[in-house]
Amino acid sequence: GLVSMKITYLGTAASEGLPAPFCTCEVCRRAREAGGKSVRTRSQALVDESLLIDFPPDTYLHWLRTPFDFLKVTDLLVTHSHMDHWYPDDVQSVVPPYGHHDPSYTLTLHGNERVIQMLEEGMAREEPQILETVPRKVAKAFETFAAGDYQVTPLPADHCYTEKALFYLIEKGDKALLYAHDTGYFLEPVWEYLASRKDLRLGLVSLDCTHGFDENRQNHMGFSVNVQVRDRLVDMGRADGDTLFVCNHFSHNGGGTYEEQAARAKELGLLVSYDGLTLEF
């Protein structure tokens, strides 16, 4: 179709960032030396201009560094309540006197009960008008909702067992993006759902690669398990040779500079994210 979708990776690291501030490990030392794409802030992505995925403490830095118009962002999809994905204190800038804008502007927050509770019981207690500007909608696994021009289906993540962590399938026309962070190898109900979606062809799949060069199947993934997810999606007919597969959400514990990660990914037929990467499909 004529429709296209775009993802901008604003931040691409796990919770401690890369390099990590209190760390003397080899990976952090080399990331500091290499600079550039080896330096990663906490994970966040922007879909086209209107869907923001996650809201880490680095959100303000992301906006300064990779400018976008916050007032075009209509919906915020939060995966789970871990600090590197959800830092609700910074949402105060959506209301005066911190932010002056057209009073009709709203930013709809989608997330699990814990994510919504953190906003309502945290910053919104001090600044109740936030609740007028930020409508809240509880996102539930497999319950598709509309967000502007998009159809969004939350899927249950294998992550963070104290709450219902989610990742998101985002569709617009015949375009589809699967943003799968933070999760281990997909849970069986996710595979069953994807198998049932005979109409679905994924243009881009973003996969958690926190463990990088290490084998890991639960809570997070690394390169080897990303390949297993890719192969199963292709076998199932949900992805093909044109689908972009991007490894994202890196930690010093997974090893490697950007160049080393990119070389490994290339061997496997995958791409590696870096802060500021934009891909259109």
N, C-alpha and C positions, 0 to 999 in steps of 0.2 A: 504493500500500500504506500501512499504518499506520506503517511504519518511516520515520524521518526521519534526516537526517544534518546535522551542524553543523560549520562550520569557524570557528575563531577565528584571526585574523591577529595574531600576537604581535609580529612585526616585519616591516617591508615595504620595507627599503632594500637596495641593493647593498652591496658590501664596505666602502666607506668611510663608510657611514652618510650621513644627510642632516639637517642640514648636515655637511660633512666638516671634520675638525679643522684641517687645514693649508691651508684653502681660502679664497680671497678672491673667488671668482666671484660673479656676480650672483645665481645661483640659491641658493647657500648663504646669502648675505647676506639675501635676502628670506625664506628659510625661517626663519632666526634671528629676523627681525622678526615674521613671521607667527605663529610658534610653532604650537601645536595640531597639527592633522593634517598640517602641512607638515614636521614633525620626525619622522624615521623612523629606527628602529634596524635592525640586520641581520635578514634574513628568517628567519622561523620560523612554523610554523602548528601548531595542535592540532585534530585531528579528533575530534569528540565529546569524550570525556574520556580516551580510551585510546591514541590514536595521535599521536605527536609527529613532525613532519616537520622534520628538520634540528636542529642543536644548535650555534648560533653562540656567540661569546663573550658575547653579550647575554642568554643564556638565563636567568641568575639575575635580571637586571633585569626581564625579561618576566614572570617568575613573581611578583615583588614587585608589579608594576604591574597585571597581569591575572591574579589568583590562580587556580591550578588545583591539584589534588591529584596530585603527582608519583607517589604510590604507586598511583594508578589507571592510570597510563601503563604499558601492558604492552609496547609495541613502539615502537622508534625507527627511522624511515625516513630514511636520509641519502642525499642526491642525489649528492654528490661531495665530494672532500676539500678544496676551497678553504676557507680559514679562516673565511669568513663563513657557511659552512654546516656546518662540522665543526670544533669546538674540543674535542678529546677530553680535554684536561687537566681540564676541569671535571667530567668523569664521576667523578672521585675521590669526590665527595660522596655517591655511591651506597653507600659502605661505611663502617663504623665506623672511627675515631671521628668522622668527618665527618657521617655520617648513621646514626641509630639507628632501626631499623624491624623489622618482622616478618622473620625470617631467610628465610622462604620466598619473599619478594618477588624477582622477576626482571624485568629489562628487556632484551628481545631486540633486539639491534642488527642491522639489515639495511642492507647497503651493498656497494659493490664491494670488490675485494680490497685496494685502497689504503686505503680507509676503515677496514677491519678491521685491517689491518697497523698503521695509525697508533695505534690503541688498544692493540694487543698489544705493540708495540715502544716505546710512549711511556709513559703513566701507569701501565699495568698492570705494567710492569717494577718500578716502585717500590711498587705496591700490588697484588700478584698476586691478592688476593681479589676484585678487580673482575671477574676472568674467571669467577668462580663466580656472581656476581650478574648479569653481563651476557653471556648466551649470544650468540654471533656466527653469523650466517647470511649467506653470500655471495648477494647479489641479482644475478640475471642477466637481461638483456633478454628479454622475452616469456615468462619462466618464472614463472607465477602461484604465489603462496604464500598460506597462511592466516596471518593475524595477529589473534588473538582472533576476533571476529565478522566480520572483514573478509576479502575476497579482494583481494590486492594484486598488480598486474601492473607490474613495472618496464619502462619503455620507454627506448630509447636516445636520449639528448639530443644535439643538435648543439651541443656545448660542450666546452671543455677537452680538447684532443686528446692529452694525455699519459695519460689514463685513461678508463675506460668510464663517463662521466657518465650518470646515469639521471634520469628523472622518473617519476611514479607515477600509475597508475590505481587507485582505491580503490573497492571495491564492497561494499555491505551490503544484502542483499535486493534490492529493485528500485532502490535508490539508487546513484548513481555520481558520483564526484568525480575530475576530472582535474587534477592539480597539476603544472603544466608550467613549472618553473624549474630550473635555468638552461638555456635552450635557444633556438636560433634557430627559424626556420620548421621544422616537423616533418620529419624524414627520411622518405624514401619508404617504407621498411619499416614505419614507424609508421602511415602512412596505409593501407597494405595490411592491417595487423593490425586497425585500427579498421573498415575496410570489411568485414572478415570477421566482425565481431562484430554480426551482424544483431539480436541481442537487446538491445544496449546502448543506453540512453538516458541521456545525461549531464545530471545535475541542476545541476552547477556545474563551470565550467572556469576555472581560474586560470592566466593567461598572463603570461609574462615580458614586462615593459615597460621594461627598463633604459634603452632608447634613447628612450623617450617620444615627443617630437615629431619625432625624426629617423627617416629611413628606415633600417632595418637588418634583414637577414634571417638573418645567421649569428651563432652564438655567443650572441646575445641578440636580442630583438625590440623594436619600438616600437609605437605605436598602429596605424599603417597595416597592419603585418604581423599584428597581433592580429586585425584585421578580416578579413584573408584566411584566417586559421586558422578563425575563427568561421564565415565563409561556407561554407568547405569542409565543416566538420562538419555544418552545417545541410543543405547540399546532399546530403550522404551519408546524412542521416536519423539521425545519432547525437546531434544536438542540435535543439532547436526553440525556439519563441517563449517558452517557459517556462524555458529553460536560463539560469542566471545566468552571465554572462561577466565575469570580474574581472581587471582589469589590476593587476599587482603587481610588486614588486622594482624600485624606482625609484632612479635615480642623478641627481646634479646635472648630469651630462653630457647627460641627456635633456631638461632644461629644465622650468620651470614650478613654481608653488606647488601645493598640493593643490587649491585652488579652480580654478586654470587647467586642471589635469589632469582634474578632475571634469567641468568644462564641456565639454572636448574629448570625453571618454568618453561623456557624455550624448548629444552630437550623433551619435555612432557607435553608440549603443545598447549601450554597455558600462558597467561600474561601475569605480570606482577603489578600491583598498584603502587603509586607513590603519591604523596601529598600534592594536590593540584592537577592530577591526571583527569582529563575529560575524554570520555568515549561516547561516540554516537552510533546508533544502530537502527 
